[in-house]
Structures are given as C-alpha cells and as structure tokens.
Amino acid sequence: MRPLDLEVNHATLAGHTFQHELQVAADAGLLGSIDANCGDYQKGWDTDQFPNDIYELTEAMLVILEAGGLQGGGINFDAKIRRNSTDAQDLFHAHIGDMDLFARALIMADKVLQKSNYNQIRQQHYASFDAGAGQAVEQGQLTLEQLRDYAAAHGEPATTSGRQEYLENVLNRYI
Ligand SMILES: [Mn+2]
C-alpha cells in the first residue's frame, strides 16, 4: 500500500487529534507526508489555515521522530491565508513563520526524546504489554476467554498512575 498523506484539518473534522492520525498511520507503516494546516475548532468545515500551535506541532514531531521520519514525503502547506489578509506580505509571513514553527517543533521534540524521561515513563506505564499475558494479548496469542481466565485467577491489578500532568509539564518545559 502507498504511504498516506495526512491532513491536519481533516483529523480535526473527524474528531481526532492530529497526533492520533499520525500515530495510526505510523503504526501501520504508512506515514508518508503531511498536508500541514490547522482548522478552526468553532467551525464545522475545512478552513485550511496556516498552522500556528507550537504545542500541537511538537506533539506531531514526537510521533514523526519516533516513527523514524516520513516515508519519502514532506510537509507541504495545504493552507491559505485568511480572507482579511490582503497584503502581498501576508503570504510571506504565513510561509516563513510556519517553516520556522515546524523547525522549532522538531528541535523541541528531539529535546524531549533525548533529554527527558518522557519515553521512559511511557514504557513503564505500558510495561505489562511487554511480557507475559499482556505481550500475548498484543501479539494476538491470547483469546478473550483465556484473558478472562487470567483476570479471574490474578485478581485486581495494582493501580499505577499514567502521570499525564507530569508528562504535559515535560513537554511544556521544552517548548
Ligand atoms: Mn483541507
């Protein structure tokens, strides 16, 4: 199958985050290229605005970096300046500003992966999928009935925190 070209605003319209779209494509080995734009959360149609959210782009770059990059494609601005941006210079500000924003997001995401314990915490949180019954489930080797028997035999698992707020703080620290 040919790699996919993912559009940010289409994810928004489908009720997904862009990071979700990227991760699903990456997990399927189909992360090809990006139609880089953003939508308007108050409108129900495709506004194709130039992206402007450093937080969202950093999260996107985290997915892209961890996937080993885009498969042959790039980041293209499927975006339009707003109707009230009527000067010639508006088009330059849109493109130059967004190229800088993507570059910054890439640097920030790389710092998060290289310098923080972001991935270590995630791996610890999902460690039960890396061995034993959890790994068997992930690999499709355990039926639902077998999983039910396992749960009945082992009782309530200990609660471990997902530490979401801490991880949000880590991202914000590097942004
Ligand atoms: Mn569009």
Residues whose N, C-alpha, C, O or C-beta is under 5 A from the ligand:
A	BS01	MN	N9 D46 D48
